[in-house]
Amino acid sequence: MSIRRTTTARRMMAAVAMTATITFALTGCGEDSGGEAQGGGSSAPSTPATPSAEGKGKQQEDTAAGENVDPNAKLAEVRGEGGLKLVVQQVTRDAGGFVTVQAEITNGGDGTRNTASWGGQERSVVAKNPNSVAGATLVDKVGKKRYYVLRDTDARCLCTTAIAPLSPGESAPIFMQFPAPPETTTEVDFSLPTFATASLKISG
């Protein structure tokens, strides 16, 4: 089942992504106490700088970041609650200074699974991005930094939103965009609430 509404929002938000990348790299990706990076979110990331006039005030829609993703690719597979399965198909470093994660979630259980918990626990983000994957994080264990999904000053994320509850056997393609770690970082830990953590290699 495809719930992605293909738009050109990714291109429209390029300036936002670059601005937010800088802000998150400096203030939103905190170093964890004890000198060890954790997969879950600990403190809320700082709000990115003001977006461009083109994107300000407009309702952000889901984008199809990476329309040419191979649905059969499998970089990692992790299990979630209630028979859910998340398969990561692509992790790419883009020229705009961010990393895009493409994946698919399948309900392998025997009951309908709600998707609300994947949005994380930041109230403003959850309110602006219902039933999204805005709660995902990347952790650079070497650099000891955690990266959050990019969002604009209105807390709208660069990720898949409005994911309908998954009936048994149904799947939902998802994507998330994060600030890019340093070029020297080629592997990160990916976490999405209710799923196990996966170690991913960045291409590009």
Number of C-alpha atoms within 10 A of each C-alpha: 12 12 15 18 13 13 14 13 17 21 12 14 20 17 17 25 26 21 21 28 29 17 18 26 18 11 14 22 23 20 15 15 9 6 11 14 20 20 24 18 23 10 11 12 19 16 17 23 17 14 21 15 10 11 17 15 11 9 11 23 21 23 22 21 23 15 9 7 13 11 14 8 12 14 15 17 17 15 18 18 13 14 14 21 20 24 21 24 20 22 22 17 20 14 10 14 18 21 24 22 22 24 23 18 20 22 23 20 17 11 13 15 20 13 18 19 17 21 24 21 14 15 11 11 19 23 12 16 24 20 21 28 28 32 23 24 25 32 24 22 17 12 15 16 21 29 26 25 25 27 25 22 16 18 19 22 28 29 29 27 30 17 21 17 16 21 17 16 14 17 20 19 21 25 26 26 30 26 29 24 25 11 9 8 14 14 18 21 18 23 21 23 22 15 17 16 20 21 15 18 15 19 12 10
